[in-house]
């Protein structure tokens, strides 16, 4: 799929689900890494991560477009366009837009800790101070594996 096909798809989804035409640009941005797409507040353009279409296909791409169009239409109407706003949650629920997209990067834990008493393992991205924290299950001492 190229940018022209994406623009046509966004215009079609906007008129079909929202009943309002999309008057700005939508395009793929390969520099996006962790997010499925983003709505630009100043220019009103929508950028989509091409990895969404490549990894998950047309259905997930449509879901991301719906999510970004919720931001777009609410912002232009002067209503609550942020994730925490009631207007956004209501509109997203009405059109079937997801709150989050599928994960785009595999997250592997860098640090593994284990409780010395019950043996529960804790997987963390950041290093933790083992003297300061203890096991939440049994209050045992935590050791780095």
C-alpha positions in Angstrom: 0.0 0.0 0.0 1.3 3.5 -0.9 0.4 6.9 0.5 -2.2 7.6 -2.2 -4.1 4.4 -1.3 -3.8 5.3 2.4 -5.2 8.7 1.8 -8.2 7.2 -0.1 -8.7 4.7 2.7 -8.7 7.4 5.4 -11.2 9.5 3.5 -13.5 6.5 3.0 -13.3 5.5 6.7 -14.0 9.1 7.8 -17.1 9.5 5.7 -18.4 6.0 6.4 -17.9 5.8 10.2 -17.9 9.5 11.2 -20.1 11.1 8.5 -17.5 13.9 8.1 -15.0 14.3 5.3 -11.3 14.2 5.9 -9.7 17.3 4.4 -6.1 16.9 5.3 -3.2 14.5 4.5 -2.6 11.0 5.7 0.7 9.3 5.0 3.0 6.6 6.1 5.9 7.6 8.4 8.6 4.9 8.6 10.3 6.8 11.5 7.5 5.8 13.9 8.7 2.9 16.1 6.4 2.2 19.0 3.1 3.8 18.0 0.7 2.8 15.4 0.0 6.3 14.2 -0.3 9.9 15.3 -2.4 12.9 14.8 -0.6 16.2 14.3 -2.3 19.0 16.2 -0.9 21.9 14.2 -1.1 20.6 10.7 -4.1 18.2 11.2 -2.3 15.5 9.2 -2.3 11.9 10.2 0.9 9.8 10.2 0.6 6.0 10.2 3.4 3.5 11.0 3.9 1.2 8.0 4.8 -1.7 10.3 1.1 -1.9 11.3 0.1 -2.8 7.8 3.1 -5.0 7.2 2.8 -7.1 10.4 -1.0 -7.2 11.1 -2.7 -6.4 7.8 -5.7 -4.3 6.7 -7.9 -4.9 9.8 -5.4 -3.5 12.3 -4.6 -0.6 9.9 -8.3 0.3 9.8 -8.4 0.2 13.6 -5.5 2.6 13.9 -7.0 4.9 11.3 -10.3 5.0 13.3 -8.4 5.8 16.4 -6.5 8.7 14.8 -9.7 10.0 13.2 -11.3 10.2 16.6 -8.5 12.6 17.6 -8.8 14.5 14.3 -12.6 15.1 14.4 -12.8 15.9 18.1 -9.9 18.4 17.9 -11.5 20.2 14.9 -14.8 20.3 16.7 -13.2 21.8 19.8 -14.2 18.8 22.0 -12.0 16.6 24.2 -9.6 14.9 21.9 -7.2 13.4 24.4 -7.2 9.7 25.5 -8.5 10.6 29.0 -11.4 12.7 27.8 -15.0 11.4 28.0 -15.7 12.7 24.4 -12.8 10.6 23.0 -13.8 7.5 24.9 -17.4 7.7 23.8 -16.6 8.3 20.1 -13.9 5.6 20.0 -16.4 3.2 21.5 -19.1 4.2 19.0 -17.0 3.7 15.9 -15.1 0.6 17.3 -11.7 2.3 17.5 -9.3 0.5 19.9 -7.6 2.3 22.8 -4.2 0.8 21.9 -2.7 -0.8 18.8 -1.0 -4.2 18.7 2.6 -4.2 20.0 5.1 -3.3 17.3 8.3 -4.1 19.1 9.1 -7.3 21.0 10.0 -6.4 24.6 12.6 -8.7 26.2 13.4 -8.2 29.8 16.9 -7.1 30.6 16.9 -8.0 34.3 15.5 -11.1 36.0 15.1 -11.3 39.7 13.9 -14.2 41.9 12.5 -14.4 45.4 14.8 -16.5 47.7 11.9 -17.9 49.7 9.0 -18.7 47.3 10.9 -18.7 43.9 8.7 -16.2 42.1 10.5 -14.5 39.2 10.3 -10.8 38.3 11.2 -9.6 34.8 12.2 -6.0 34.6 13.5 -3.6 31.9 15.3 -1.4 34.5 17.6 -2.5 37.3 16.1 -2.4 40.8 17.7 -2.0 44.2 17.4 -5.5 45.8 18.0 -4.1 49.3 15.1 -1.7 49.0 12.5 -4.0 47.5 11.1 -7.3 48.6 8.8 -10.0 47.2 5.1 -9.0 46.9 3.9 -12.6 47.4 5.7 -13.6 50.6 7.8 -10.6 51.7 11.0 -12.6 51.0 14.4 -11.3 49.8 14.9 -10.7 46.1 18.1 -11.8 44.3 19.3 -11.1 40.8 19.4 -14.3 38.6 
